[in-house]
Structure formats: C-alpha cells, structure tokens
Amino acid sequence: MQDIKNRDFTSLISNKKNKIHYTQRNKIASYFVSKKQNISLSFSEEELIIFYHLLRFGYFDKEIVDLIYTAVTRKSKTPNSWFYRLVGKVNHPISACSDARSGKRKIYYLNKGFSTWLLTMIKGIDKIRLLTTTTEYDRSVYSIVSNNLLGGKPQTVNIHDLETRRLVAKILNKLFFKNQDKSVYDLNIQVVFPISRVNLLMVPDAVVFVNDSPFFIEYDRATERQTILLSKIFGYAEEPAFENSSLFFVFENSRKDNTQVSQRLMNFLEYVNEVEVEGVTGHDMLKRKNISLFSQTTTNASDVIVEIIQERMFSNHKDWCDCEAYDFSEFQKIDYLVKEISEPLDDDKFQLSAVVETDSWELKEYPMVTMTYIKSDLIPHLTSLYEEFSIEYEHMIIVFPKEVLPEKIKLPFDDYFLIVYR
C-alpha cells in the first residue's frame, strides 16, 4: 500500500469487489462517497482550497472551475478526469443543476454533505483555516453563514449573477498568474457575492479580498437607469464600511462593437461628475470618503481591475522614466519621430516629457501624464489639463497601462491628447 501512495500519478482506481479508491499523491483528507461500498475520494491541500473557493461562488460552470483550478495549482488546464470524477448525485462532491443552464453550459454546485465535510476539514488545518478569517468572524456580512453558502442546489440562477461570477473568476485567475512568486497563502484571495443586508445598507455584486483588503464590484447589464446607478454611488459614499476603498463599475459588453456600451460608461461618468444632489455631486461624495471609483466595460475589466489591485497591494510601480519600455507604435494621430523621453526641460509640473521631431524637422516637447484607465475623475482631469496647457503645448501625451487593451472610448479633446500604452 505504501508503494501505491508514492506512485507519481493522479489517481488509482481498483474495481475489485465493488471497492473504488482514488488515491492521490500528497493527499491529506478522504471523503466517502459511499461507506457501504467503501468508495472514497482523497484530496490534497490545493484541492481543498479549490473546493473552498467553489463553495464561496455558490454555483459555477466549467469555465469558472477551470479558472480556479489553474489559478490555485498554477497548471495550464484542468484535467477532465479530475473534474468529472467529482460530479454525480447528492452523495458526490458536485452535482449539476437539472433545471438551470447557460446556453449549452451546465451549472454546478457543491452538495451539502460534501460542503459540511469540507468546512470540518478546513477547521482542522490551520494553514487553510487562517485564510478564511478574512471573512469568517462574528457578525461578518461576508461570511459563509451570512450568505447561505452551505452547499446545495441554488434556488435561482440568473445571468447577471453568473456573469459576475465569471468576471471574478477571471480576476482571481489573473492575480494568481501575475504573482507567480507568491503562494496561495501569501496572496490570500477570498471572493464574496453578498446577499445579506444585515449591518450593510449597500450590497455590492461582488467583493474580492486580497490580503484582507476589499475591492468592490458592481456589474451592470444596462437594466438600470443612470439615476439608479448614481444613487448607488451616493449609497456607497454614505456607508462607513466603504471608506478608503476601491469601487469598480463594470458595464457588460456582449457585442463585438462596444460603441453603445462605451457611451453608457461615459454617460455614467458624466452623471457622477456633473449631476448634483442637494448641491453635491457623486464625485464630491466619493472624494470626501476617499473612495476611488473606476469604470470599465467587460472588454477589459478583468485586466484593469487586476492592474489596479497590483498597483495598490504590491507597489508594482512602473519605472516611468524607462524610455525603452514605451511602445510608440501605439500613438494615436501622430507620425512624429520620438527622439527621447526625459524630465521636462522647463516645466516642473510634469514628471516626464517626450521630445519629438516634426515633419519640418523641428524638435518639440510634449509633456506626459500617467493615468489609470478609467478613473471617475478622468473627464474633469483631462478638461483641466486642456484648459491649462493647450495654449502652451501643441499636444499632451496621456499614458495608460500597457496591460489594458484600448477600447473605443471617446475621450474629450481627442485631437489634442495623444495616447500611449506603457
């Protein structure tokens, strides 16, 4: 038996006398699918963490499973044999919803018996249990109990909540792969899809915790008026729990041409910055509570959110003065030759400037400004820069993170501002 345990393969199946055992290298816990028939599944530490994430999702499709599995294990794909051996009737770890699908995709959930076993196992493993303390504490609005995440078939599955889960799974996956030097325990990523309104008036669609720091997500499918979205902004600003945090409004884009949804995003930013309620704008309220608001479409939301989390949590500041790191092929509406990037010659208001050679062989200096894509104060910030510097400088260069795919977002004064990705 000891020889079997040390073999280097994922599982061993023996069908003699109807006894089936799955024996995995580095296993630390066994779950009996059937004690009468002596059928059990054995799991590693990594697998228990994967199941804990799936439990917090409530329900999921195979895409979400793949994203979580490859994130935690740092492998390129999920073996089909691994997943489908877990799926079965109520005594198995996972079951498929009989009355819910997303197109041709099946929707799955953890069964209650397995979930109870899983939580019992985790409580006895200090390394994993310590990860759960981010959300599992007295009166936590993000706990498993508060949000009825004890396993079992979900009462309802709607497309809004499923798409939110898919987005969060992508964020989780990209955070793990962007931080290959950090272990599961170093990152301590926990996700929540809150439903409990106890002690919390505003309930975000999702929360991603990274090392105990929360990042809040609102997912929009164009079903609510802009006035409703604005009321949510005021709601977040009035709730003490959201002070000093980051809030992401994500606008769903299900078409190849995202012009319409991008316009909805820009209208949202206009409401936040210009519409006043009792003499105060949403932007003013957010600023008072030190809440950073970012807005993206689903075209690149996961990339943007991961980039911002990286910047805030792991001090991933770029060396903006590294000239070779700039991709000048990404310049919009400019054919000038960039000669160098350096500190501005005569203006201490900017950290960097680009010296370019025009068609008439003149050397001109354009100041460079780094920006997050897309923060709520983007439009007023660009407007302010244009009003202050358009007479002095022929153009100004706006630098967005290179990890972010450019979208068809129409920025103000787009003939004046030149966009580059770093």
N, C-alpha and C positions, 0 to 999 in steps of 0.2 A: 504493500500500500504506500509506503514511503517513497518507493521508486516512481509510482504513478504521480504523486504530488509534485515531484520535481521535474516532470516532463515539460518541455517547452512548447505547449500548445494550449489553445484557449479552453477547450473542453473535451471531456472524455465521456462517451455515452456507453452504458452497458445495459442490454435489454434482458439479461438472464433473469428468469422467474419474475418478470414484470417489474424489476427494480431498476430505476433510472437515476443515476447520479451525475451531475455536472460538476466536475472538479476543476477549479481554476487556480492557476499559479498565483501566489500571494493572496489567496482568499482569507478573509477574516470573519465572515459570517455566512451562515447557511439558512435558507428559508425552505420550509417543507410545503411543496405544492400539494402533496398527499402523504400523510403519515401512514395511512393504511397500506398504500402501495410502495411506501418508502421512496417517494420521488422528491428530490430536493434540488435546489439551485444554490450555488455558492458564489459569493460576491467579494470583490476586492474593495479596498478603501475608496478608490476612484469611482467605482460603480455606485457605492452608497451615496457619494456626493452627487453623482449624476441623478440618481433617483430623488434625492432631496430637492434638487432644482426642479425636476419634473413635478414633484408634489406641489411646489410653490406656484407652478404655472396653472394648476388646476386641471386643465385639459390641453392637448397638444396634438400636432400632426407629425408625420415622419420627418418633415423638414426641421421642425423645432428639435426633435430628438437628435438628428444628425448634427445640428449646430452646437448643442450642449455636449454631446458625446465627444466630438472632435475638439471642442474647447478644453474640456477637462483632461482628456487623455493626450492632447496635442498630436493626435493622429490625423491622417488626411481624409479618412472616411470611416463610417460606421459599418462594421460587418453585418450583413443582413441576417446571418445566422445568430449573431448576438441578440439582435432586437426581436426577431420572430420567435425565439425560444421562450421569450418572456410573455408573449401575448397568448391569451386563452380565456377561459371562463373565470368566474369570480374567485377561484382559488389561485389563479395565476397573478403575477405582479401587475400585469397590464391587460386591459380589455378595450375593445373597440366599441364606440357608441353605435348602437343599432339604428338609431333614428336621426343621426346628425352626420353630415358630410360637408366638405368644402370643395365643390365641384366633384372630381373623382377621388379626392383625398379623404381617407378615413380620419376620424377624430378619435383619439385615445385618451385614457385616463388611468391613474393608479387605483387599484381596488382597495377597499377599506381595510381588509385583513392584512394585506401587504403593507399598507401605509402605517398601520398601528405597529406592525413588526419593525418597520424601518425606523420610526421615531424612537422605539425602545432601544434598538441597536445603537442609534446615534447618541443617545443619552449616556451610553456606556463607553463611548470612545471620545476621550477628552479633546483630541485634536479637532474632530468634526463638531463636537458639541460647542466648542468655543466659537466656531464660525457662526453658529445660529444665534448667539447672544446679541447680534446686531438688531434682530427683530423680535426675539423671544424673551420678553421681560414683562413684568406686571403692568397691566393696562396698556400694553402696546397696541396701537391701531394697525400695526403691520404684522402681527403675529399669525401663526397658523390657525389658532383657535378663533381669533377675532374675525378672520376672513374665511372661516369654514373650509379650511384646506386639509381635511382629514381623510381625503380619498373618497372614492365612489363616483358614480356616474353624475356628471354635471346636470343641473336642472335645465339650463338653457345654454346654447352655443350660438353667439351672434357674430357676424362678420367683423364688426368693429372691434370686439374684444379679441378675436382670433388674430386679426391683422396687427393689433397692438402687441400681442404675444410674439408674433413673427418678427416684428421690429426689435423688440427687446432681446430676443434670442440672437439676432444678428449683432447687436451691441455687445452682448456678453461674449460671443464668439470672437469678435474683433479685438476686444480688450485683452482676452487671453493670448491671442496670437501676436498682438502688438507688444506684449510683455513676456516674451519667452524666457527671460532671465528670472521671472518671479513665479513662485509656486502658487498653487491654489490657495494656500494659507496666507501667503504674502499679499495676494490681491483681495481675498475675501469679498467676492462679488455676491451679493444677495439681491434677488428681484422680488417685487411685490406687485400685485394687481389688486389694490384695496377695494373693498366693498363696504367696510364698516365706517359708519359716520359717528361712532362714539368718540367723543373728545376731539373730533375733527370736522369742521363745517365744510371745507373744501376737500374733495376726494379726487386726487389725480388718477388718470387712467393707468399709470404705472410709475413705479419708483425703482431706480437702480442704485443700490448701495455699493460703494467701493471703499473698503476700509472704514466703514461706519459713516461715510459721508453720503448723503442722499442727493440724487439728481431726479427731478420730477418731470414727467412726460404727459402731455395732453395730445390725444390723437384725434384729428378732425377729418371727417369724411364728407364735408360740405353739406351736412344735415342741419346745421345751426346757423342762425343769422349772426352777422358781425356784432350786433349789440349783445348777443348772448356770450360770445367769445370775450367781449370787452368786460362783461360783468364777472367773468371768471378771473380776469386779471385783477380786478378790484378785490375779489374774494381771496385770492392768494395773498395780495398785499395786506389785507386786514387780518390774516391768520398768523399769529405769532410763530407757529411751527415752521413757517416757510421763510422766515427772515434769514438773510445771509446765504441764500441758496441759489441754485441754477434751475431754471424752468425752460423746458423745450416744448414749443407748439409745433407739431408735425402735421402737415397737410398732405392728405393722401393724393397720389398721382397714379392713376391706373391706365393712363394713355401714354403713347409714345410722344405726342406733342403735349408738353406740360404748360402751354401758354395760359390756359384758363386757370389752372390751379395756382400757377405762379402769380397771376393777377389777384387771386383771392388772398394769397400770402401778403402781397404788397398792400392790399386794402386793409388787411388786419393790422399791419404796422402803422398805416395811416390813422386808423381808429385809435390805436394805443397812444400815438404821439399827439394827436390833434383834438380828439373828442373829449370834452370836459364834463365831469360830473361834479356838481357843486363847486365849480371853479378849479377843479384839479384833473389832470389827465392821468391815464393809466401809467404812462412813463414816469410821471412825477411820483405816483404812489409806489411804484417799484423801486425807484431811486431812494426814497425815504427808508425803505426796509432792506436796502442792499440786495435786492433780488435781480439777478441777471436773466433777462429773457432772450431766448434765441428762437428763430423760426426757420423751418426748412420744409421742403417737400420730401416725400418718401424717395424721390430720385436719389438723394444723397444724405438722407437724415442720419443713418447709422454711422457713416463716415464722419459727419460733422460732430455728432454727439461724442463719439469716441475721441476725436481730436481734442475737443474741449475738456473732456474728463482727463485725458492725458496731461494737458497743459496745467490743469488745476491740481491734480493729485500727485503727479510725478515730476513736476517742474521741468517739463520737456521743452524748455525754451529753445527756440532755434537761434543759431548764430546768424542774425540778420545781415551782418557785415561780410558774410562769406559770398563773395561775388560769383564764384563758380557754381554756387548752389541755385542760382536763379535761371529759370527757363524763359529766355526772352522770345522764344518762338510763340509764347502764349500772349504776347502783347496784342491788344485789340486796336485796330485802326492806326497802326504806326509801322512804318517801314524804315525808321531811322536805325543807324548802327549804334549800338550801345558801346561806348568806349570804356567806361568804368563805373563802378559803384563805390561811393566813398561818403565820408561825412560831408554835410553841406559846406560849401565854400564860404558863404556869407550869411547864413541863417541858422541860428541855434534853436529854432522852433521844430526842426526835424532831425531825426537821428541819421537818416540816410538820404542821399540823392543820387540820381543817375545822370551821367554826362553822356549826351548823345550827339551824333553827327548828322545834321540835316542834309537834304538833297543838295543844298547850296554849299555844303562843306563847312557850315557854321557849327560851332560847339555850343550846345545849350544844356542848361542844368534843370532837371525836373525833380522836385522833392518827392520822396517816397514815404507812404504812410501804411503801416501794417494794421490789418483789421480782422476781426473774427467774422465768419460767414455763417448766418446773417444775424447780427445782434439787433435788438429792438430799436436802438438809437442810431441805426445805420443811416437812415434818410436825413434826420436833422444834422448828423455829424457831417455827411457829405455836403449838405446845403451850406453849413457853416464854413467848411473849407473852401467851397467855391466862392462864396461871398467875400471871404477874407483874402484869398490869394489869386483869384483868376486874372486880375489885372497885372500882378507882379510876375506870374508864371504862365507860360503858354499852355502847359499841361501839368497834371499831377498824376503820379503813379500810385495806385492802390494795390497793396499786396495781400492776397488771401492765401491760406494754407494750401499747399500743393495736393495734399491728401483729399481735398474736397473737389469733386467733379463740378465744373462750371455748369450752371443752369441758364435757362432763358429768362433770367430775372432782369427786368429792365430797370437799371439804376438811373437816378436823376443825373442830368448833365453828363450823359454818357459820351458826348463829343469831347468833353474836357478831361474826364478821368480815364486813364489808361490802366487796364487790369493785367496783373501778372500773378502767377501762382508760384509759391515758394515752398 
